[in-house]
Amino acid sequence: MISKAIMSDVSELNILVNSAYRGESSKQGWTTEADLLDGIRIDESRLTTMIVSTDSEILKYTDDQNRILGCVHLEKHDEKLYLGMLTVSPELQGKGIGKELLIAAEQEARVANCKAIYMTVIDGRTELIDWYLRHGFSATGERKPFPSGDPRFGLPKKDLEFIVMEKRIS
């Protein structure tokens, strides 16, 4: 089931996101950033801000025992919806949870009268970029610097840059 995350979900979300992106546990899945970055992916303070902010929300995917297996952060910016932190538990990746969260994000974009969903992806993550391309996103040609000087986003092992991807919503 997909629903909006609430404050009591912050600790579980923090564990899920960090386990899916960083460290040894993330290497069980195909979306790991462990070869690119050390450190954390998110912390409870930033998750709390995402949940309580007016134009921001986290959707969570839960199983029948209410365990959080996936999530995605959405934030409205004018007529576009920013999509970030799309996360699926490493041992469950490839089972359609990410696709369901992406579909839910598109529904949220329509409800919010957004014309597009956009995101940033680290340029070296070709498998992930290909996955988004297969799901209707395209590279805009825009690039953004990775916040290398801020350990809240991780500690880069090499120079990193984001590409901006976008999908038009009909």
C-alpha positions as CSV (number, residue, x, y, z in Angstrom):
1,M,0.0,0.0,0.0
2,I,1.2,3.5,-0.8
3,S,0.4,6.4,1.6
4,K,1.9,9.6,3.0
5,A,4.7,9.2,5.5
6,I,4.1,10.7,9.0
7,M,6.4,11.8,11.8
8,S,6.4,8.3,13.4
9,D,7.9,6.9,10.2
10,V,11.1,9.0,10.3
11,S,13.3,6.5,12.1
12,E,12.3,3.6,9.8
13,L,12.6,5.8,6.7
14,N,16.1,6.8,7.8
15,I,17.2,3.2,8.2
16,L,15.6,2.2,4.9
17,V,17.1,5.0,2.8
18,N,20.6,4.7,4.2
19,S,20.6,0.9,3.8
20,A,19.5,1.2,0.2
21,Y,22.1,3.8,-0.9
22,R,25.2,3.4,1.2
23,G,27.3,0.8,2.9
24,E,27.5,-3.0,2.5
25,S,23.7,-3.6,2.7
26,S,23.1,-1.4,-0.3
27,K,25.2,-3.7,-2.5
28,Q,22.4,-6.3,-2.3
29,G,20.5,-4.1,-4.7
30,W,21.3,-2.4,-8.0
31,T,20.7,1.2,-6.9
32,T,23.7,1.5,-4.5
33,E,25.8,4.6,-4.4
34,A,28.4,2.8,-2.1
35,D,31.1,2.9,-4.9
36,L,30.6,6.6,-5.4
37,L,30.0,7.9,-1.9
38,D,30.7,7.2,1.8
39,G,28.8,8.6,4.7
40,I,25.1,8.9,5.0
41,R,22.4,9.5,2.4
42,I,19.9,11.2,4.7
43,D,19.3,11.9,8.4
44,E,16.3,12.1,10.6
45,S,16.4,15.9,10.7
46,R,16.2,16.3,6.9
47,L,13.4,13.6,6.7
48,T,11.4,15.5,9.3
49,T,11.7,18.7,7.3
50,M,10.5,16.8,4.2
51,I,7.5,15.5,6.0
52,V,6.4,18.8,7.7
53,S,7.1,21.2,4.8
54,T,4.1,22.6,3.1
55,D,5.0,21.7,-0.5
56,S,6.8,18.5,0.3
57,E,5.8,14.9,1.2
58,I,7.2,11.5,1.3
59,L,5.2,8.6,0.0
60,K,5.8,5.2,1.6
61,Y,5.2,1.7,0.3
62,T,4.3,-0.7,3.1
63,D,3.6,-4.4,3.3
64,D,0.6,-6.0,5.0
65,Q,2.5,-5.8,8.3
66,N,3.0,-2.0,7.8
67,R,6.7,-2.3,7.3
68,I,8.1,0.4,5.0
69,L,9.7,-1.3,2.0
70,G,10.1,1.8,-0.2
71,C,9.6,5.5,-0.4
72,V,9.9,8.6,-2.6
73,H,10.2,12.3,-1.7
74,L,8.1,14.8,-3.7
75,E,8.3,18.6,-3.6
76,K,6.3,21.0,-5.6
77,H,8.3,23.8,-7.4
78,D,5.9,26.0,-9.4
79,E,4.4,23.9,-12.1
80,K,6.9,21.0,-11.7
81,L,7.2,18.2,-9.1
82,Y,10.7,17.3,-7.9
83,L,11.2,13.6,-7.3
84,G,14.0,12.5,-5.1
85,M,15.1,9.7,-2.8
86,L,13.2,7.0,-4.7
87,T,14.1,4.1,-2.5
88,V,13.3,0.3,-2.4
89,S,14.7,-2.1,0.2
90,P,17.8,-3.6,-1.4
91,E,16.6,-7.2,-1.2
92,L,13.3,-6.3,-2.8
93,Q,14.6,-4.3,-5.8
94,G,13.4,-5.5,-9.2
95,K,10.0,-6.5,-7.9
96,G,8.0,-3.5,-9.2
97,I,7.9,-1.4,-5.9
98,G,9.9,1.4,-7.5
99,K,7.6,1.4,-10.5
100,E,4.5,1.6,-8.2
101,L,6.0,4.6,-6.3
102,L,6.8,6.3,-9.6
103,I,3.2,5.8,-10.8
104,A,2.0,7.2,-7.4
105,A,4.3,10.2,-7.9
106,E,2.8,10.9,-11.3
107,Q,-0.7,10.8,-9.8
108,E,0.4,13.3,-7.2
109,A,1.8,15.5,-9.9
110,R,-1.6,15.5,-11.7
111,V,-3.4,16.3,-8.5
112,A,-1.0,19.2,-7.9
113,N,-1.6,20.5,-11.5
114,C,2.1,20.0,-12.3
115,K,3.1,19.8,-16.0
116,A,6.3,17.8,-15.3
117,I,8.2,15.7,-12.8
118,Y,12.0,16.4,-12.7
119,M,14.9,14.9,-10.7
120,T,18.6,14.9,-10.5
121,V,20.7,11.7,-10.9
122,I,24.4,11.3,-10.4
123,D,25.8,11.2,-13.9
124,G,27.8,7.9,-13.5
125,R,24.7,5.9,-12.5
126,T,24.0,4.6,-15.9
127,E,21.7,1.7,-14.8
128,L,19.6,4.0,-12.9
129,I,19.5,6.6,-15.7
130,D,18.5,3.8,-18.1
131,W,15.7,2.8,-15.7
132,Y,14.3,6.3,-15.7
133,L,14.6,6.5,-19.5
134,R,12.5,3.3,-19.8
135,H,9.9,4.9,-17.6
136,G,9.4,8.0,-19.8
137,F,12.0,10.4,-18.4
138,S,14.5,12.1,-20.6
139,A,17.8,14.0,-19.9
140,T,17.3,17.7,-20.2
141,G,20.9,18.5,-20.9
142,E,21.2,20.5,-17.7
143,R,23.8,19.6,-15.2
144,K,24.2,20.6,-11.6
145,P,27.2,20.3,-9.2
146,F,27.1,17.7,-6.5
147,P,27.3,19.3,-3.0
148,S,30.7,17.8,-2.3
149,G,31.5,20.1,0.6
150,D,28.5,19.1,2.6
151,P,28.8,15.8,4.5
152,R,25.0,15.7,4.9
153,F,24.8,14.4,1.3
154,G,27.7,12.0,1.6
155,L,31.4,12.0,1.1
156,P,32.3,11.6,-2.6
157,K,35.0,9.2,-3.6
158,K,35.5,11.0,-6.9
159,D,34.2,14.1,-8.7
160,L,30.4,13.9,-9.1
161,E,27.8,15.8,-11.0
162,F,24.1,15.6,-11.4
163,I,22.2,15.3,-14.6
164,V,18.6,16.7,-14.7
165,M,15.9,14.4,-16.0
166,E,12.3,15.3,-16.7
167,K,9.0,13.6,-17.6
168,R,6.1,15.6,-19.0
169,I,2.7,14.9,-17.3
170,S,-0.4,14.7,-19.5
